[in-house]
Amino acid sequence: MRRLLFLTLLLASCGREVRQVPLPAQAYVWQRAWTPEVSAAVHASRFDALHVLAAEFSYKNDKPEITVITPDWRALGDSGRPISAVLRVHASVGKNGWNEVLIQEMRRLCTDTVSRFKARGVQVAELQLDYDCAESRLAEYARLLGALHSDVPLCITALPAWLRHDSAKNLLSLSPGYVLQVHSLHLPKNGGLTGLMDLNETRAAVERAEQIGVPFRVALPTYSCVVEFADDGRVREVHGEDMPAGLALSARNYAVLDSDAYALSALVADWRAHASPLMQAIIWYRLPVSGDRLNWSAGLLTKVTVGETLKRGWVAVILPNKEGHCEIVLQQKGEAPDDLPREVLVSWQGGEAEGCDGLRGYKVTKQAPGSLTLKLEQPPRFGRVQPEQQIVAGWLRLPEGPEVKIAALPIR
């Protein structure tokens, strides 16, 4: 019996440690204009905490500039959730160092923000600084934090690249639970798929955060963004919160960056079961709002926050049209936005098609008696397709009578 018990304990020790504490789900409310839809989303949210964009601090025309965001105070008060006021500090502010004038401005902004929320009946549980400090200035950022004073906990966001530096531990230890922001612009390389985060980089960053030993939360993306490029390949514009009316992307050089709900749901399931207790929560960026074309739906985010296994799949059908030929239609049957299939194989009984072509980015690459292959050119130009959406990928004209079979191959 003792040997059996020893063997059982030995096997248990070889496995991954099971997480003993819950992993709360929180959300950023990042809208600068509080429409009725934003207020309704806050009312309906069931997150453990809300992190609300309160002000932006930038540096323009050789002087500091502050933009104050006015939320729906009643919606925040009625939410019944702990509220964090977030101050977005642009990199332009500290690019030449934090002098006494800028430090005083930062102090004033912290004090005024807490007072403003309190005066409107909203208690601030935390003040959060979202500042993408240059890696070479982390020690200077630590001195800035030491000079700030607040009646509520003062926390910061941190970039994965910071964790490689010895100065990061001192900086992060000044924050009672920093936010590790793992999403950013991961631009396409060599025609590959695009995204807002790299899973391998994310896991490595979390491992480094655990080694540092300071409690942290992880910010994960729910949104999409469109990146426009200039002719020389440099980024010209990033649309991450809404698409400007009348923007014609077809004539521009661009890429669509998305959040992969399938991968993130699996990651969350793993973290909920095995993450270190140092990981205190997941903060989702951003709260789903009705009419937001560049964000997940509230229902999808609810499933991902609990690590639910999402069903995925494409169905391809041949549909005759009134012009006398057949359309190759791809139907998205998954539970979350998904990438277009890279290749679509069409087969039938009989000879070659009398005519065929690809549409919406697809091109006929192989054609033989009884079959043809469509390949998606320039995948980065196409965002993930919403569930139940249909895409016409091409057309063909066949002799009368053949049975057509079609298969959408998985993305590789």
C-alpha positions in Angstrom: 0.0 0.0 0.0 2.8 2.4 0.9 4.5 1.7 -2.5 1.2 2.3 -4.3 0.7 5.6 -2.4 4.3 6.7 -3.2 3.8 5.8 -6.9 0.6 7.8 -7.0 2.3 10.9 -5.5 5.2 10.5 -7.8 2.9 10.5 -10.9 1.0 13.5 -9.6 4.2 15.5 -9.1 5.2 14.8 -12.7 2.1 16.5 -14.0 1.4 20.3 -14.2 0.3 22.0 -11.0 -3.4 22.5 -10.8 -4.5 26.1 -10.1 -6.1 26.5 -6.7 -7.6 30.0 -7.1 -10.2 31.4 -9.6 -9.1 33.5 -12.6 -11.4 36.5 -12.8 -12.4 38.0 -16.2 -12.3 41.8 -16.5 -12.7 44.2 -19.4 -11.5 47.5 -20.8 -14.1 50.1 -21.7 -12.0 52.1 -24.2 -14.6 54.2 -26.1 -13.9 57.9 -26.2 -17.5 58.7 -27.0 -20.1 57.2 -24.7 -23.0 56.4 -27.0 -26.2 54.8 -25.7 -24.8 51.5 -27.0 -21.7 51.8 -24.8 -23.8 52.6 -21.7 -26.0 49.5 -22.5 -23.0 47.3 -22.8 -21.7 48.5 -19.4 -25.2 47.8 -17.9 -25.3 44.3 -19.3 -21.7 43.3 -18.6 -21.0 40.6 -16.0 -17.2 41.1 -15.8 -15.5 41.1 -12.4 -14.2 44.6 -12.9 -14.2 47.3 -15.6 -11.2 49.4 -16.6 -12.4 52.7 -18.1 -10.4 55.1 -20.3 -10.5 58.3 -18.3 -8.0 60.6 -20.0 -5.2 60.8 -22.5 -1.9 62.6 -21.9 0.1 63.5 -25.1 2.8 66.0 -26.1 2.0 68.2 -29.0 3.6 71.4 -30.3 6.2 71.3 -27.5 3.7 71.3 -24.7 1.7 68.7 -22.8 -1.9 68.2 -23.8 -4.6 66.3 -21.8 -7.9 65.0 -23.3 -10.5 64.1 -20.7 -13.0 61.4 -21.4 -16.5 61.8 -19.9 -18.1 58.4 -19.3 -21.8 57.7 -18.4 -21.5 58.1 -14.7 -24.8 56.5 -14.0 -24.0 53.5 -16.0 -20.7 53.0 -14.2 -22.4 53.5 -10.8 -25.2 51.1 -11.6 -22.8 48.4 -12.9 -22.0 47.3 -9.4 -18.5 46.4 -10.5 -15.1 47.7 -9.3 -14.0 50.5 -11.5 -10.4 51.2 -12.6 -9.7 54.6 -14.2 -7.1 54.3 -16.9 -4.8 57.1 -18.0 -3.4 56.6 -21.5 0.1 58.2 -21.6 1.4 58.5 -25.1 5.1 57.7 -25.8 5.5 61.3 -27.0 5.3 62.6 -23.5 8.5 61.0 -22.2 10.5 60.7 -25.3 12.9 63.4 -24.1 12.7 62.5 -20.5 10.4 63.4 -17.6 11.2 66.9 -16.4 9.6 68.5 -13.3 6.9 70.2 -15.5 5.8 66.9 -16.9 5.9 65.2 -13.5 3.8 67.9 -12.0 1.3 67.6 -14.9 1.2 63.8 -14.3 0.6 64.3 -10.6 -2.2 66.7 -11.2 -3.8 64.4 -13.7 -3.8 61.5 -11.2 -5.3 63.6 -8.5 -7.9 65.2 -10.7 -9.0 61.9 -12.2 -9.7 60.3 -8.8 -11.5 63.4 -7.6 -13.6 63.7 -10.8 -14.9 60.1 -10.5 -15.6 60.5 -6.8 -17.5 63.7 -7.3 -19.8 61.9 -9.7 -20.5 59.1 -7.3 -18.1 56.5 -8.8 -15.4 55.1 -6.4 -12.1 54.4 -8.2 -10.7 51.0 -7.0 -7.5 51.6 -9.0 -5.7 54.1 -11.1 -3.9 52.6 -14.1 -1.2 54.1 -16.2 -1.1 52.8 -19.8 2.3 54.1 -20.9 4.4 52.3 -23.5 7.7 53.4 -22.1 10.9 52.8 -24.2 12.9 49.9 -22.9 15.9 52.2 -22.4 13.9 54.4 -20.1 12.5 51.9 -17.6 14.6 53.2 -14.7 13.4 56.7 -15.4 9.8 55.4 -15.5 10.4 53.9 -12.0 11.6 57.3 -10.8 8.4 58.8 -12.2 6.2 56.3 -10.3 8.1 57.1 -7.1 7.2 60.7 -7.5 3.5 60.2 -8.0 0.9 60.1 -5.2 -2.6 58.7 -5.3 -5.3 57.9 -2.8 -6.0 54.6 -4.6 -3.6 51.9 -5.8 -1.5 53.0 -8.8 -0.9 50.3 -11.3 0.8 50.2 -14.7 0.7 48.2 -17.9 3.8 46.4 -19.0 5.1 45.2 -22.4 6.6 41.7 -22.8 9.9 43.2 -24.1 10.4 44.9 -20.7 10.7 41.6 -18.9 14.0 40.9 -20.5 15.7 43.8 -18.6 17.0 43.8 -15.1 15.4 47.2 -14.5 11.9 45.7 -15.1 11.7 44.0 -11.7 12.2 47.2 -9.7 9.7 49.1 -11.9 7.1 46.3 -11.7 7.5 45.9 -7.9 6.2 49.5 -7.6 2.8 48.4 -9.0 0.5 46.3 -6.9 -0.4 44.0 -9.7 0.7 45.3 -13.1 -1.0 44.4 -16.4 1.0 42.4 -18.9 -0.2 43.6 -22.3 0.6 40.8 -24.8 -1.4 42.2 -27.8 0.1 44.6 -30.4 0.7 44.9 -34.1 2.1 41.6 -35.4 2.5 42.6 -39.1 2.4 40.0 -41.8 5.7 38.4 -42.9 6.3 36.6 -46.2 2.6 36.5 -47.0 1.7 34.7 -43.7 -1.4 35.1 -41.7 -1.7 38.1 -39.3 -2.8 38.5 -35.8 -2.7 40.7 -32.7 -0.6 38.4 -30.6 1.8 35.4 -31.0 0.9 32.5 -28.7 4.5 31.4 -28.3 5.6 34.9 -27.4 2.7 35.2 -25.0 3.5 31.9 -23.2 7.2 33.0 -22.9 6.2 36.4 -21.5 4.0 34.8 -18.9 6.8 32.5 -17.9 9.1 35.4 -17.5 6.5 37.3 -15.5 6.1 34.3 -13.1 9.9 34.2 -12.6 10.0 37.9 -11.7 7.5 37.1 -8.9 5.3 40.2 -8.9 1.5 39.7 -9.1 0.2 40.5 -12.6 -2.9 40.4 -14.9 -2.8 39.6 -18.6 -4.5 41.8 -21.2 -5.9 39.8 -24.2 -7.4 41.1 -27.4 -11.0 40.7 -28.7 -10.7 43.3 -31.5 -9.6 43.5 -35.1 -7.8 46.3 -36.9 -6.9 47.4 -40.4 -3.4 48.5 -41.1 -2.8 50.7 -44.1 0.7 50.8 -45.7 2.3 53.6 -47.7 4.0 52.8 -51.0 7.3 52.4 -49.2 5.9 49.7 -46.9 5.7 51.9 -43.8 2.5 51.9 -41.7 0.4 54.9 -42.7 -2.7 54.4 -40.6 -4.2 52.0 -38.1 -7.9 51.6 -37.8 -8.5 49.7 -34.6 -11.8 51.1 -33.2 -13.9 51.9 -36.2 -13.6 52.1 -40.0 -14.0 55.7 -41.4 -17.0 56.1 -43.6 -16.3 55.8 -47.3 -12.9 54.2 -46.8 -12.1 52.3 -50.0 -9.6 49.6 -49.0 -9.7 47.9 -52.4 -7.5 50.5 -53.8 -5.0 50.5 -50.9 -2.2 48.4 -49.6 -3.4 47.0 -46.3 -3.6 44.1 -44.0 -6.3 42.9 -41.5 -5.2 41.9 -38.0 -7.6 39.8 -36.0 -8.0 38.1 -32.6 -8.1 34.3 -32.9 -11.0 33.3 -30.6 -10.3 29.6 -31.1 -6.7 29.8 -29.9 -7.5 32.3 -27.1 -10.3 30.1 -25.7 -7.9 27.1 -25.5 -5.3 29.3 -23.9 -7.7 30.6 -21.3 -8.9 27.0 -20.5 -5.2 26.1 -19.9 -4.6 29.1 -17.7 -7.8 28.5 -15.7 -6.5 25.1 -14.9 -2.8 25.5 -14.5 -1.7 29.2 -14.3 0.5 30.4 -11.5 -1.4 32.1 -8.6 0.7 35.2 -9.5 -1.7 35.6 -12.5 -4.5 37.4 -10.8 -6.9 38.0 -13.7 -7.4 38.3 -17.5 -8.5 41.8 -18.8 -10.2 41.7 -22.2 -9.6 44.5 -24.6 -12.3 45.6 -25.2 -15.9 45.4 -23.9 -18.2 44.3 -26.8 -20.6 47.0 -27.9 -23.5 46.7 -30.3 -22.6 48.0 -33.7 -18.8 47.6 -33.2 -17.6 46.2 -36.5 -14.1 45.5 -35.3 -14.8 43.5 -32.2 -16.2 40.2 -31.0 -19.8 39.8 -30.0 -20.7 39.7 -26.3 -21.9 36.1 -26.6 -18.6 35.0 -28.1 -16.5 36.7 -25.4 -18.6 35.0 -22.7 -17.7 31.6 -24.1 -14.0 32.5 -24.5 -13.7 33.9 -20.9 -14.6 30.4 -19.5 -12.3 28.6 -22.0 -15.2 26.9 -23.8 -14.2 24.6 -26.7 -15.5 26.4 -29.8 -16.8 24.5 -32.8 -15.3 25.5 -36.1 -15.7 24.4 -39.7 -16.4 25.5 -43.3 -19.0 24.1 -45.7 -18.7 24.6 -49.4 -21.6 24.2 -51.8 -22.2 24.7 -55.5 -25.3 26.8 -56.3 -26.6 27.5 -59.8 -27.5 31.1 -60.7 -29.7 32.7 -63.3 -26.7 33.5 -65.6 -26.5 29.8 -66.3 -23.3 28.9 -64.4 -22.6 27.7 -60.8 -21.2 29.7 -57.9 -18.7 28.2 -55.5 -20.0 29.3 -52.1 -18.1 29.0 -48.8 -20.3 29.0 -45.6 -18.7 29.7 -42.2 -20.3 27.2 -39.8 -18.1 27.8 -36.8 -18.9 29.6 -33.5 -16.3 32.4 -33.9 -14.7 34.5 -36.7 -12.4 32.2 -38.8 -9.8 32.6 -41.5 -10.8 32.0 -45.1 -9.6 28.6 -46.3 -6.3 28.9 -48.2 -7.4 26.4 -50.8 -10.7 25.1 -52.1 -10.8 21.9 -54.1 -13.8 21.3 -56.5 -14.4 17.9 -58.1 -17.0 16.5 -60.4 -17.7 13.6 -62.7 -16.9 14.4 -66.2 -14.5 16.5 -68.4 -13.1 20.0 -68.0 -15.2 22.9 -67.0 -16.4 25.0 -69.9 -15.4 28.1 -68.0 -14.3 29.1 -64.5 -12.7 31.9 -62.4 -12.0 32.8 -58.8 -13.6 35.7 -56.9 -12.9 37.7 -53.7 -9.2 37.1 -53.7 -9.3 33.5 -54.9 -7.6 32.4 -58.1 -7.8 29.2 -60.1 -4.4 27.6 -59.8 -5.1 24.0 -61.0 -7.5 22.8 -63.6 -8.0 19.2 -64.9 -10.8 17.0 -66.2 -13.2 16.7 -63.2 -11.5 19.1 -60.9 -10.1 22.5 -60.2 -8.4 24.2 -57.2 -8.9 27.8 -56.0 -6.2 29.4 -53.9 -6.6 32.5 -51.8 -4.0 35.1 -52.8 -2.7 37.7 -50.3 -4.4 36.2 -47.1 -3.4 39.2 -45.0 -5.9 41.4 -47.0 -8.8 39.4 -45.6 -10.0 39.4 -42.0 -11.7 36.5 -40.3 -15.2 35.7 -41.5 -18.1 35.9 -39.1 -20.2 32.8 -38.3 -23.0 32.0 -40.8 -21.5 34.4 -43.3 -21.2 33.3 -46.9 -18.4 34.0 -49.4 -18.6 33.5 -53.1 -15.1 32.2 -53.9 -15.6 31.5 -57.6 -17.7 30.2 -60.4 -17.7 27.5 -63.1 -19.7 26.4 -66.0 -20.2 22.6 -66.5 -21.8 20.3 -69.0 -25.4 19.3 -68.1 -25.8 16.6 -65.4 -22.5 16.1 -63.5 -22.4 15.7 -59.8 -20.2 18.3 -58.2 -18.2 17.7 -55.0 -16.4 20.4 -53.2 -14.0 20.5 -50.2 -12.6 23.5 -48.3 -9.2 22.5 -47.1 -8.1 23.6 -43.6 -5.7 26.5 -43.2 -2.0 25.6 -42.7 
